[in-house]
Amino acid sequence: MKNLISLYLSFFLLIVSTVGALANDTDNLYQSAEIEEASLTLSDDNETAVLRFKITNQTLSNLIILGVIGPYNVKSQILVKVDDTKYVELGSISIEPEESLDLTTSHMFIRLSDLPDGFQKTGKVELNIILSAGKLPFMAHITNGS
């Protein structure tokens, strides 16, 4: 009986460790995406910036974007322009498996707010897309608004 319990316990531990390893691999696969043409355009008052990019989901699961975080922004909002004066905030964006979303030409964008006074006005900045399963780092070119 003792040997049978020991065998069951060994089998259970093997299953738990295998499931844990598979879960880690799934998380890494789940977060895979290609980000291109990322640009961060500062507003005239330098307190907010509009982030635009192209993103391709390279996984077999939906990629859910919740926002963007970086060393300088306190808040981000996913916005959709409804008309010339009205914007609607989205809680997330879901991208189908192996599909792309082009935020460089669409009416959707991500606004970063509460930028500090010393925020750099040229060059590149590293940001992280916040996903439902973690974060994805990328670089964005900084440009000044019109």
C-alpha positions as CSV (number, residue, x, y, z in Angstrom):
1,M,0.0,0.0,0.0
2,K,2.9,2.3,0.9
3,N,4.5,1.7,-2.5
4,L,1.2,2.4,-4.3
5,I,0.8,5.8,-2.5
6,S,4.4,6.6,-3.3
7,L,3.8,5.7,-7.0
8,Y,0.6,7.9,-7.1
9,L,2.5,10.8,-5.5
10,S,5.3,10.5,-8.0
11,F,2.9,10.4,-10.9
12,F,1.0,13.5,-9.5
13,L,4.3,15.5,-9.1
14,L,5.2,14.6,-12.7
15,I,1.9,15.8,-14.0
16,V,2.1,19.1,-12.0
17,S,5.6,19.8,-13.3
18,T,4.6,19.0,-16.9
19,V,1.5,21.2,-16.7
20,G,3.6,24.0,-15.2
21,A,6.2,23.8,-18.0
22,L,3.5,23.8,-20.7
23,A,1.8,26.8,-19.1
24,N,5.0,28.7,-19.2
25,D,5.5,27.8,-22.9
26,T,1.9,28.8,-23.7
27,D,2.4,32.2,-22.0
28,N,5.5,32.8,-24.1
29,L,3.8,31.8,-27.3
30,Y,0.7,33.7,-26.3
31,Q,2.6,37.0,-26.1
32,S,4.4,36.7,-29.4
33,A,3.8,39.7,-31.7
34,E,5.6,41.8,-34.2
35,I,5.4,45.5,-33.7
36,E,6.4,47.9,-36.6
37,E,6.4,51.6,-37.3
38,A,5.9,52.6,-33.6
39,S,5.8,56.4,-33.2
40,L,5.0,58.5,-30.2
41,T,3.8,62.0,-31.2
42,L,4.0,64.6,-28.4
43,S,1.1,67.1,-28.0
44,D,1.9,70.8,-28.2
45,D,1.8,71.1,-24.4
46,N,4.1,68.0,-24.0
47,E,1.8,66.5,-21.4
48,T,0.3,63.8,-23.6
49,A,1.4,61.8,-26.6
50,V,-0.3,59.7,-29.2
51,L,1.1,56.2,-29.9
52,R,0.6,54.6,-33.2
53,F,2.0,51.3,-34.5
54,K,1.4,48.2,-36.6
55,I,1.0,44.9,-34.7
56,T,0.8,41.3,-35.9
57,N,-0.3,38.6,-33.6
58,Q,2.1,35.7,-34.2
59,T,0.2,33.2,-32.1
60,L,-2.7,30.8,-32.4
61,S,-4.7,32.6,-29.6
62,N,-6.2,36.0,-29.4
63,L,-3.8,38.7,-28.3
64,I,-5.5,41.1,-25.9
65,I,-4.0,44.6,-25.5
66,L,-4.9,46.4,-22.3
67,G,-2.7,49.5,-22.6
68,V,0.9,50.7,-22.7
69,I,3.3,51.5,-19.9
70,G,6.7,53.1,-20.0
71,P,9.2,54.8,-17.8
72,Y,7.5,58.2,-18.3
73,N,3.8,57.7,-18.6
74,V,1.4,57.3,-15.7
75,K,-1.7,56.4,-17.7
76,S,-2.6,55.1,-21.2
77,Q,-6.0,55.0,-22.9
78,I,-7.0,53.1,-26.0
79,L,-9.2,55.6,-27.9
80,V,-11.4,55.5,-31.0
81,K,-12.2,58.7,-32.9
82,V,-16.0,58.6,-33.5
83,D,-16.2,62.1,-35.3
84,D,-14.2,65.3,-35.3
85,T,-14.9,66.1,-31.7
86,K,-15.8,62.8,-30.0
87,Y,-13.6,60.0,-28.8
88,V,-14.6,56.7,-27.1
89,E,-12.3,54.8,-24.7
90,L,-11.9,51.1,-25.2
91,G,-11.0,48.8,-22.3
92,S,-8.9,46.5,-24.6
93,I,-8.2,45.5,-28.2
94,S,-8.3,41.9,-29.2
95,I,-6.4,40.7,-32.2
96,E,-7.3,37.4,-33.8
97,P,-4.6,34.7,-34.3
98,E,-2.1,35.5,-37.0
99,E,-3.9,38.8,-37.8
100,S,-2.6,42.4,-38.0
101,L,-3.9,45.7,-36.7
102,D,-2.7,48.9,-38.2
103,L,-3.0,51.8,-35.8
104,T,-0.9,54.1,-38.0
105,T,-3.8,54.7,-40.4
106,S,-6.9,53.8,-38.4
107,H,-9.1,55.9,-36.2
108,M,-7.8,54.0,-33.2
109,F,-4.7,55.0,-31.2
110,I,-3.3,54.9,-27.7
111,R,-2.9,58.1,-25.7
112,L,-0.2,58.3,-23.0
113,S,-0.9,61.0,-20.4
114,D,0.7,62.7,-17.4
115,L,4.2,62.9,-19.0
116,P,6.8,64.6,-16.8
117,D,8.3,68.0,-17.6
118,G,11.7,66.4,-18.4
119,F,10.4,63.9,-21.0
120,Q,12.8,63.6,-23.9
121,K,11.4,65.2,-27.1
122,T,13.5,63.3,-29.7
123,G,15.0,59.9,-30.2
124,K,13.5,56.6,-29.0
125,V,11.8,55.4,-25.9
126,E,11.2,51.8,-24.7
127,L,7.6,51.0,-23.9
128,N,5.7,47.9,-23.0
129,I,2.4,46.8,-24.3
130,I,0.3,45.5,-21.4
131,L,-1.3,42.2,-22.5
132,S,-3.8,40.0,-20.6
133,A,-1.0,37.5,-20.2
134,G,2.0,39.9,-19.4
135,K,4.0,42.6,-21.2
136,L,5.7,42.9,-24.6
137,P,8.6,45.4,-24.9
138,F,9.1,47.6,-28.0
139,M,10.8,50.8,-29.1
140,A,9.0,53.9,-30.4
141,H,10.4,56.9,-32.2
142,I,9.5,60.2,-30.6
143,T,8.2,63.1,-32.8
144,N,6.8,66.5,-31.9
145,G,3.2,67.3,-32.6
146,S,2.1,69.9,-35.1
